[in-house]
Amino acid sequence: MIALSTSQTSRRSFVKGISLLACVPLVPNALYASEGSNLTEAKETHRVLCCNIRVALPEDEAKGFGWSQRKDVCVRIIHNHKPDILCLQEVLRVQNDDLKKAFPDYFSFGFEGPEMDAFKEGYHGIAKNPIFFSKKRYELLGAGGFWLSETPLVAGSKSWNTARARQANWVRLRDRKSSKDFRVVNLHLDHKSQPAKEGQIKMVLEEARQYPTDYPQILSGDLNSNAGDVVYANVRSAGWIDTYTSVHGEAEPGYTVHQFKGDRYEKKDKGRKIDFIFSHGKVKPLKSEILRDHMNGVYPSDHYFLSADVEI
């Protein structure tokens, strides 16, 4: 049971509260008319990318890897992998605007809304984790989000000594070709407080449990925890499959954070994978990769991106 306030609240009350938040109505099909998509026609699989793109910071600009210096690299690398669904973390407004312009055939959900705190610039709490999906391939059935705190309906709320307000976004999509529908959840857990990470992931798992056991769901994000952490263990024990280990086995694949240095990262031998794409229900992972792409030594982020091909 998850505490949503200072008093005990039932799981049913939590789910009811979440269902009231930001659940968008059906969107007219006309919204999705799009030409010139670079997606492969008539695919039976769905390609999901998980990309922590690093917030746009002035101090990064001074060091030579600011958003303006790597934006085009980021866009080109994402385009090259031809995602159907793109789960992003650490997105500031300028970045969301740039990405919407760069991916006109995709719909972006999860950025617009109340900001997280009083700061309007810098690396504070206003980074979001939107989900982009192909307008040509998918019909949007519903979408929403909630804050990872004891008061999930209060924008910017924080609990468990979290360093920043955190949120989870979700979309429910229907594949236009197969008519199958499924759900995608995207999140970014706290980076300092272990109790916060544990409380936040428990909320997400509890919310997802309202769906039938076999209903297809995908969970993507930066957990700020590796496979040896209780956070990861809680996800797996709730029945979620790690798409990467499903394909490659349980051995630790190594770091996904590299400080813009790639294989030159000094701590790479000690680093661990903290970015994940999980699946639940009738989802079959077919392929999963850590994307170590760069262009002439310029990396799109301080994180490696992830890719997973799944069959619904």
FIMIMI-373301 format. One line per 10 residues: number of its first residue (from 1); their letters; for each residue z, x, y of N, C-alpha, C. Coordinates in steps of 0.02 Angstrom, whole numbers. Layout:
% FIMIMI-373301
NUM> a> Z,X,Y,Z,X,Y,Z,X,Y ~ ...
This chain:
% FIMIMI-373301
1> mialstsqts> 0,43,-60,0,0,0,0,44,62 ~ -36,23,112,-43,63,173,-6,28,230 ~ 33,66,267,68,37,325,22,36,384 ~ 10,-24,409,-33,-31,468,7,-39,531 ~ 71,-45,525,116,-50,582,184,-25,559 ~ 235,-36,599,301,-14,580,330,-56,523 ~ 301,-114,511,323,-156,455,273,-151,399 ~ 294,-168,339,249,-165,281,196,-220,287 ~ 135,-202,274,79,-249,277,42,-249,212 ~ 25,-307,187,-9,-311,122,-80,-286,126
11> rrsfvkgisl> -106,-268,68,-175,-245,64,-222,-300,88 ~ -205,-362,72,-248,-417,93,-250,-422,169 ~ -193,-412,201,-192,-415,274,-232,-358,304 ~ -228,-299,272,-267,-242,298,-341,-256,294 ~ -363,-280,236,-434,-294,227,-457,-348,275 ~ -415,-400,284,-433,-453,330,-440,-426,401 ~ -393,-382,421,-397,-354,488,-458,-312,498 ~ -475,-271,448,-534,-229,453,-597,-270,458 ~ -600,-325,420,-661,-365,420,-675,-397,488 ~ -624,-403,529,-633,-432,595,-660,-382,646
21> lacvplvpna> -660,-318,628,-676,-266,676,-750,-248,674 ~ -784,-256,730,-852,-228,740,-900,-245,685 ~ -894,-302,655,-941,-322,603,-1000,-354,637 ~ -1056,-320,637,-1113,-344,676,-1151,-397,638 ~ -1184,-442,673,-1223,-493,639,-1288,-465,612 ~ -1321,-506,573,-1386,-485,547,-1433,-470,605 ~ -1473,-418,596,-1518,-396,648,-1588,-420,633 ~ -1623,-449,681,-1690,-475,669,-1735,-421,640 ~ -1778,-441,594,-1823,-394,563,-1868,-360,614 ~ -1882,-393,669,-1926,-363,720,-1899,-298,746
31> lyasegsnlt> -1833,-290,743,-1802,-229,767,-1825,-169,727 ~ -1844,-182,664,-1857,-128,618,-1931,-112,611 ~ -1974,-144,647,-2045,-126,644,-2054,-57,672 ~ -2078,-10,631,-2084,59,653,-2142,92,620 ~ -2179,130,658,-2236,166,631,-2223,240,635 ~ -2259,277,594,-2258,349,599,-2197,382,569 ~ -2160,347,524,-2102,378,492,-2125,436,448 ~ -2085,488,446,-2102,545,404,-2073,539,334 ~ -2048,481,317,-2019,471,251,-2074,461,199 ~ -2060,484,139,-2107,476,84,-2111,402,65
41> eakethrvlc> -2169,377,57,-2178,306,40,-2156,292,-32 ~ -2130,233,-42,-2117,206,-109,-2069,250,-150 ~ -2020,280,-118,-1972,321,-154,-1924,276,-192 ~ -1904,299,-251,-1854,263,-289,-1784,290,-275 ~ -1779,349,-247,-1715,380,-232,-1701,376,-157 ~ -1638,388,-141,-1617,388,-71,-1589,457,-55 ~ -1613,487,-2,-1588,553,18,-1538,545,75 ~ -1477,569,63,-1423,566,112,-1408,637,136 ~ -1405,646,201,-1383,710,230,-1316,701,264 ~ -1272,749,254,-1207,751,287,-1208,811,334
51> cnirvalped> -1202,799,399,-1212,852,448,-1158,852,501 ~ -1113,900,497,-1067,912,552,-1104,957,601 ~ -1124,930,658,-1170,966,702,-1134,1007,756 ~ -1068,1005,758,-1028,1042,808,-1038,1012,878 ~ -984,994,909,-988,964,975,-1020,1012,1025 ~ -1051,984,1077,-1083,1024,1129,-1029,1051,1176 ~ -1019,1116,1176,-965,1147,1215,-993,1200,1263 ~ -967,1201,1324,-988,1254,1371,-973,1324,1346 ~ -917,1333,1312,-900,1399,1287,-948,1423,1233 ~ -977,1377,1195,-1028,1396,1146,-1092,1418,1181
61> eakgfgwsqr> -1108,1385,1236,-1167,1405,1275,-1160,1478,1297 ~ -1101,1497,1319,-1090,1565,1343,-1097,1616,1288 ~ -1085,1594,1226,-1090,1639,1168,-1159,1640,1137 ~ -1203,1596,1161,-1272,1597,1136,-1287,1547,1081 ~ -1239,1503,1064,-1253,1453,1013,-1230,1383,1036 ~ -1241,1369,1099,-1227,1303,1126,-1278,1252,1102 ~ -1265,1189,1117,-1309,1135,1094,-1380,1143,1122 ~ -1387,1162,1184,-1454,1170,1213,-1493,1226,1179 ~ -1457,1274,1150,-1489,1332,1118,-1505,1320,1045 ~ -1474,1270,1015,-1486,1257,944,-1509,1186,929
71> kdvcvriihn> -1515,1146,980,-1534,1076,971,-1600,1070,934 ~ -1651,1106,956,-1717,1101,924,-1714,1125,851 ~ -1674,1176,838,-1667,1201,769,-1634,1147,726 ~ -1583,1116,753,-1548,1063,717,-1595,1006,700 ~ -1634,985,749,-1680,929,738,-1734,948,688 ~ -1762,1007,693,-1815,1028,648,-1791,1034,576 ~ -1731,1061,567,-1704,1068,499,-1691,1000,468 ~ -1662,955,506,-1651,887,480,-1717,854,463 ~ -1766,858,508,-1832,829,495,-1862,858,431 ~ -1855,923,422,-1885,955,364,-1859,929,297
81> hkpdilclqe> -1797,904,297,-1768,879,235,-1780,804,225 ~ -1812,773,273,-1835,703,267,-1780,656,240 ~ -1725,650,276,-1672,606,253,-1690,532,261 ~ -1665,492,216,-1668,420,225,-1608,397,266 ~ -1552,431,254,-1488,414,287,-1457,479,311 ~ -1433,478,372,-1406,538,404,-1335,523,428 ~ -1285,556,398,-1215,547,417,-1194,607,458 ~ -1175,595,520,-1161,649,568,-1088,649,588 ~ -1062,709,600,-995,715,628,-998,760,690 ~ -946,754,732,-939,793,794,-997,781,842
91> vlrvqnddlk> -1012,719,854,-1068,701,897,-1042,677,965 ~ -1060,712,1018,-1046,690,1085,-1104,646,1111 ~ -1092,612,1166,-1142,565,1191,-1210,599,1203 ~ -1209,658,1234,-1272,692,1248,-1309,708,1183 ~ -1271,724,1131,-1302,740,1067,-1330,677,1034 ~ -1292,623,1038,-1316,560,1009,-1380,538,1044 ~ -1382,544,1110,-1443,526,1147,-1502,570,1127 ~ -1489,635,1120,-1543,681,1100,-1569,664,1031 ~ -1524,649,985,-1544,635,917,-1581,568,911 ~ -1561,519,950,-1598,456,950,-1669,465,974
101> kafpdyfsfg> -1678,508,1024,-1746,523,1048,-1786,562,996 ~ -1752,607,961,-1786,649,911,-1803,611,847 ~ -1766,557,834,-1776,517,773,-1787,444,791 ~ -1844,429,823,-1856,360,846,-1865,310,789 ~ -1879,333,729,-1887,288,673,-1822,274,636 ~ -1768,297,665,-1702,286,635,-1659,244,683 ~ -1616,204,653,-1567,165,692,-1501,203,690 ~ -1468,208,747,-1404,243,752,-1348,192,760 ~ -1298,196,716,-1240,152,722,-1176,194,722 ~ -1130,177,766,-1063,205,762,-1042,249,820
111> fegpemdafk> -1087,260,868,-1065,300,926,-1040,256,982 ~ -1079,207,1002,-1061,165,1059,-996,128,1046 ~ -955,125,1097,-891,91,1091,-837,126,1131 ~ -775,104,1126,-721,135,1165,-715,209,1149 ~ -702,249,1201,-692,320,1190,-622,331,1161 ~ -611,390,1135,-549,402,1098,-490,422,1141 ~ -502,454,1197,-446,474,1239,-468,480,1312 ~ -424,505,1354,-438,508,1425,-485,564,1445 ~ -494,613,1401,-537,669,1418,-611,650,1410 ~ -651,669,1458,-722,652,1456,-766,712,1441
121> egyhgiaknp> -738,771,1440,-777,832,1428,-739,877,1379 ~ -776,922,1349,-745,972,1306,-728,946,1237 ~ -696,989,1198,-682,973,1129,-615,936,1123 ~ -618,873,1140,-558,831,1136,-571,778,1082 ~ -560,716,1098,-565,665,1047,-625,619,1052 ~ -673,634,1094,-727,586,1104,-787,598,1060 ~ -783,647,1015,-838,656,968,-836,599,917 ~ -894,575,898,-899,519,851,-937,541,788 ~ -940,497,740,-975,512,678,-1023,453,661 ~ -1079,450,696,-1126,395,685,-1166,404,621
131> iffskkryel> -1196,349,599,-1241,348,541,-1311,329,565 ~ -1360,370,550,-1430,355,563,-1463,335,497 ~ -1507,284,500,-1543,265,439,-1614,244,458 ~ -1659,251,410,-1729,235,421,-1739,161,434 ~ -1765,144,492,-1779,74,508,-1836,47,465 ~ -1880,91,445,-1937,70,404,-1916,53,333 ~ -1868,89,307,-1850,80,237,-1795,27,227 ~ -1749,22,275,-1690,-19,264,-1683,-77,313 ~ -1655,-131,289,-1632,-187,330,-1557,-181,338 ~ -1532,-187,398,-1460,-184,411,-1429,-252,396
141> lgaggfwlse> -1383,-254,349,-1349,-316,331,-1284,-325,369 ~ -1252,-270,384,-1189,-274,421,-1164,-204,436 ~ -1118,-197,482,-1092,-132,500,-1025,-141,535 ~ -986,-88,536,-922,-92,569,-888,-25,570 ~ -826,-26,591,-788,36,594,-715,20,606 ~ -672,69,593,-601,61,605,-571,129,619 ~ -514,129,652,-480,190,672,-431,210,618 ~ -429,275,604,-388,300,549,-317,311,574 ~ -282,255,580,-212,256,604,-176,195,575 ~ -113,189,591,-75,131,568,-94,67,605
151> tplvagsksw> -133,74,659,-159,17,696,-235,24,701 ~ -271,10,647,-343,25,643,-386,-16,691 ~ -360,-69,720,-399,-109,767,-390,-87,839 ~ -347,-38,850,-334,-13,918,-374,50,929 ~ -423,47,974,-467,104,986,-427,164,1012 ~ -440,221,982,-407,282,1003,-337,291,977 ~ -314,248,932,-246,253,907,-238,311,858 ~ -178,339,857,-164,398,816,-99,387,778 ~ -96,416,718,-36,413,676,-29,477,636 ~ 28,486,606,41,542,560,32,610,593
161> ntararqanw> 43,614,658,38,677,695,-33,705,694 ~ -82,661,691,-151,683,694,-165,716,761 ~ -205,770,760,-220,805,822,-265,764,868 ~ -308,724,839,-354,682,878,-361,614,844 ~ -381,566,883,-397,501,853,-459,509,809 ~ -458,479,752,-514,483,704,-536,413,685 ~ -598,408,663,-624,342,644,-669,348,584 ~ -681,292,551,-730,287,497,-781,234,518 ~ -845,248,507,-898,200,518,-932,183,453 ~ -958,122,448,-993,102,388,-1053,58,404
171> vrlrdrkssk> -1103,61,362,-1160,16,366,-1174,-11,296 ~ -1197,-71,294,-1219,-101,231,-1295,-113,238 ~ -1333,-84,192,-1405,-83,198,-1438,-116,137 ~ -1498,-143,149,-1540,-167,95,-1605,-129,94 ~ -1621,-101,38,-1685,-65,29,-1741,-117,29 ~ -1788,-111,76,-1841,-160,82,-1886,-163,21 ~ -1892,-107,-14,-1937,-105,-72,-1904,-136,-134 ~ -1844,-114,-149,-1811,-135,-211,-1768,-197,-202 ~ -1751,-214,-138,-1706,-269,-121,-1634,-256,-142 ~ -1619,-196,-163,-1550,-179,-181,-1511,-161,-118
181> dfrvvnlhld> -1448,-183,-116,-1407,-166,-58,-1350,-121,-79 ~ -1324,-84,-31,-1271,-36,-43,-1237,-21,24 ~ -1186,19,21,-1144,32,80,-1135,108,89 ~ -1134,129,153,-1124,199,170,-1065,204,218 ~ -1018,248,203,-959,260,246,-961,332,269 ~ -948,343,333,-950,411,361,-885,424,399 ~ -856,483,389,-792,498,421,-784,572,435 ~ -732,587,472,-712,656,488,-636,656,492 ~ -603,687,444,-530,687,442,-500,739,489 ~ -436,730,502,-400,775,548,-403,847,523
191> hksqpakegq> -398,894,569,-406,965,551,-340,1004,553 ~ -285,972,570,-221,1008,575,-166,979,532 ~ -158,913,534,-101,881,502,-118,859,430 ~ -83,888,381,-94,868,312,-74,795,300 ~ -16,772,328,1,700,320,-53,655,350 ~ -84,677,405,-136,636,435,-197,632,389 ~ -218,688,361,-275,687,316,-263,642,256 ~ -202,646,229,-186,604,171,-183,530,190 ~ -153,515,247,-149,446,269,-218,418,286 ~ -259,457,317,-326,435,337,-371,421,277
201> ikmvleearq> -371,465,228,-414,454,170,-389,395,129 ~ -324,385,126,-298,327,89,-321,262,121 ~ -323,260,187,-348,201,221,-420,186,203 ~ -462,238,203,-533,229,188,-542,206,116 ~ -505,236,70,-511,217,0,-487,145,-11 ~ -434,126,23,-408,58,17,-458,7,44 ~ -488,23,101,-537,-23,130,-597,-31,84 ~ -619,24,53,-678,21,9,-663,-16,-55 ~ -599,-21,-74,-580,-53,-137,-589,-128,-136 ~ -601,-157,-77,-612,-229,-74,-678,-249,-106
211> yptdypqils> -725,-201,-114,-789,-216,-145,-783,-214,-221 ~ -827,-250,-256,-825,-248,-330,-831,-176,-355 ~ -801,-162,-411,-799,-94,-438,-868,-65,-447 ~ -917,-106,-465,-983,-79,-478,-1029,-82,-417 ~ -1003,-104,-360,-1046,-108,-300,-1062,-37,-275 ~ -1125,-22,-261,-1144,46,-241,-1117,64,-171 ~ -1081,119,-168,-1055,144,-105,-1064,220,-102 ~ -1075,245,-42,-1081,317,-29,-1031,335,25 ~ -994,388,15,-944,412,63,-962,483,82 ~ -973,494,147,-995,559,171,-949,582,226
221> gdlnsnagdv> -938,649,230,-900,672,287,-869,741,279 ~ -837,761,332,-799,823,335,-726,805,322 ~ -701,826,264,-632,810,245,-582,859,274 ~ -605,915,299,-560,968,320,-510,985,265 ~ -533,977,203,-493,991,143,-542,1013,89 ~ -520,1057,45,-563,1080,-9,-547,1044,-74 ~ -581,1063,-127,-574,1028,-191,-506,1038,-223 ~ -467,1086,-199,-401,1097,-226,-346,1058,-190 ~ -366,1020,-141,-317,983,-99,-306,913,-127 ~ -247,886,-112,-230,818,-135,-277,766,-104
231> vyanvrsagw> -304,780,-45,-351,733,-13,-411,723,-59 ~ -440,778,-82,-497,775,-128,-477,741,-194 ~ -418,759,-219,-394,729,-281,-387,654,-275 ~ -364,630,-217,-357,558,-208,-424,523,-209 ~ -475,554,-181,-542,524,-182,-567,519,-254 ~ -560,572,-291,-584,572,-360,-544,523,-404 ~ -479,520,-394,-438,475,-435,-452,402,-419 ~ -482,389,-360,-501,320,-343,-568,301,-372 ~ -597,344,-412,-658,328,-447,-722,352,-414 ~ -716,391,-360,-775,417,-326,-800,480,-360
241> idtytsvhge> -865,488,-362,-898,545,-393,-921,593,-339 ~ -904,656,-346,-929,708,-302,-1001,723,-323 ~ -1049,707,-280,-1119,715,-300,-1136,787,-315 ~ -1103,834,-281,-1119,904,-292,-1094,928,-360 ~ -1032,914,-377,-1006,936,-442,-1038,897,-499 ~ -1060,836,-485,-1095,797,-537,-1159,832,-559 ~ -1191,866,-512,-1254,901,-527,-1242,973,-549 ~ -1195,1008,-516,-1186,1080,-525,-1125,1100,-565 ~ -1081,1054,-582,-1020,1072,-616,-962,1081,-568 ~ -903,1091,-597,-841,1090,-557,-825,1156,-523
251> aepgytvhqf> -863,1209,-535,-847,1273,-504,-852,1268,-427 ~ -806,1301,-392,-806,1302,-319,-870,1336,-294 ~ -910,1301,-253,-973,1330,-229,-965,1376,-169 ~ -906,1375,-138,-896,1419,-80,-900,1383,-14 ~ -895,1421,38,-885,1397,106,-943,1353,132 ~ -925,1303,173,-975,1266,211,-964,1276,286 ~ -909,1306,306,-898,1324,376,-911,1399,383 ~ -951,1419,434,-970,1490,438,-972,1517,509 ~ -949,1477,558,-944,1502,627,-1011,1526,656 ~ -1065,1493,637,-1133,1510,660,-1158,1577,633
261> kgdryekkdk> -1125,1603,582,-1143,1669,557,-1178,1668,489 ~ -1178,1611,456,-1211,1608,391,-1179,1655,341 ~ -1221,1693,304,-1194,1738,253,-1163,1801,284 ~ -1162,1806,350,-1128,1861,383,-1055,1842,401 ~ -1036,1783,382,-968,1759,398,-916,1802,363 ~ -869,1830,400,-821,1877,374,-775,1848,320 ~ -761,1783,325,-714,1751,278,-750,1712,223 ~ -813,1727,212,-851,1687,164,-823,1692,93 ~ -793,1748,76,-765,1755,9,-702,1713,-2 ~ -671,1694,53,-611,1654,48,-624,1580,66
271> grkidfifsh> -680,1567,98,-696,1500,120,-710,1452,63 ~ -701,1389,76,-712,1337,26,-754,1281,55 ~ -783,1242,11,-823,1184,31,-777,1129,56 ~ -787,1106,118,-745,1052,146,-787,991,166 ~ -852,995,158,-898,940,174,-923,910,108 ~ -924,843,105,-938,811,41,-981,748,49 ~ -1016,732,-5,-1049,667,-13,-1027,640,-81 ~ -992,584,-79,-967,551,-140,-1006,487,-153 ~ -1003,464,-215,-1033,399,-232,-985,359,-275 ~ -994,294,-274,-951,248,-312,-992,189,-335
281> gkvkplksei> -976,163,-394,-1013,106,-419,-1079,126,-451 ~ -1128,82,-445,-1193,93,-478,-1237,140,-436 ~ -1215,202,-432,-1251,255,-397,-1256,315,-443 ~ -1317,341,-453,-1327,398,-496,-1348,458,-455 ~ -1306,510,-449,-1326,571,-413,-1380,608,-453 ~ -1435,624,-420,-1490,659,-452,-1496,731,-430 ~ -1479,744,-368,-1486,810,-339,-1437,817,-282 ~ -1408,876,-274,-1360,887,-220,-1361,961,-202 ~ -1366,975,-137,-1373,1044,-115,-1332,1058,-52 ~ -1311,1120,-45,-1284,1146,18,-1343,1177,55
291> lrdhmngvyp> -1358,1153,115,-1417,1175,152,-1398,1233,198 ~ -1421,1292,180,-1404,1352,219,-1461,1372,266 ~ -1499,1324,287,-1558,1336,329,-1540,1366,397 ~ -1583,1408,421,-1580,1433,490,-1651,1450,511 ~ -1661,1462,574,-1726,1482,600,-1717,1545,642 ~ -1742,1600,615,-1736,1665,649,-1664,1682,666 ~ -1619,1666,619,-1549,1682,628,-1510,1631,669 ~ -1543,1579,694,-1509,1527,732,-1491,1470,685 ~ -1428,1455,679,-1404,1401,635,-1395,1337,675 ~ -1407,1280,643,-1401,1216,679,-1330,1198,696
301> sdhyflsadv> -1281,1229,662,-1211,1211,673,-1167,1267,646 ~ -1102,1260,655,-1055,1307,624,-1037,1284,553 ~ -1065,1228,532,-1059,1204,463,-1128,1207,430 ~ -1129,1220,365,-1189,1206,327,-1194,1131,317 ~ -1255,1105,317,-1266,1034,302,-1268,1024,226 ~ -1261,961,206,-1265,943,135,-1321,892,125 ~ -1348,892,65,-1400,844,46,-1384,816,-23 ~ -1396,751,-32,-1388,721,-98,-1443,669,-107 ~ -1478,673,-163,-1526,622,-183,-1492,578,-235 ~ -1490,513,-222,-1456,467,-268,-1502,409,-286
311> ei> -1489,381,-343,-1524,321,-366,-1476,263,-366 ~ -1495,208,-334,-1453,149,-333,-1472,104,-392
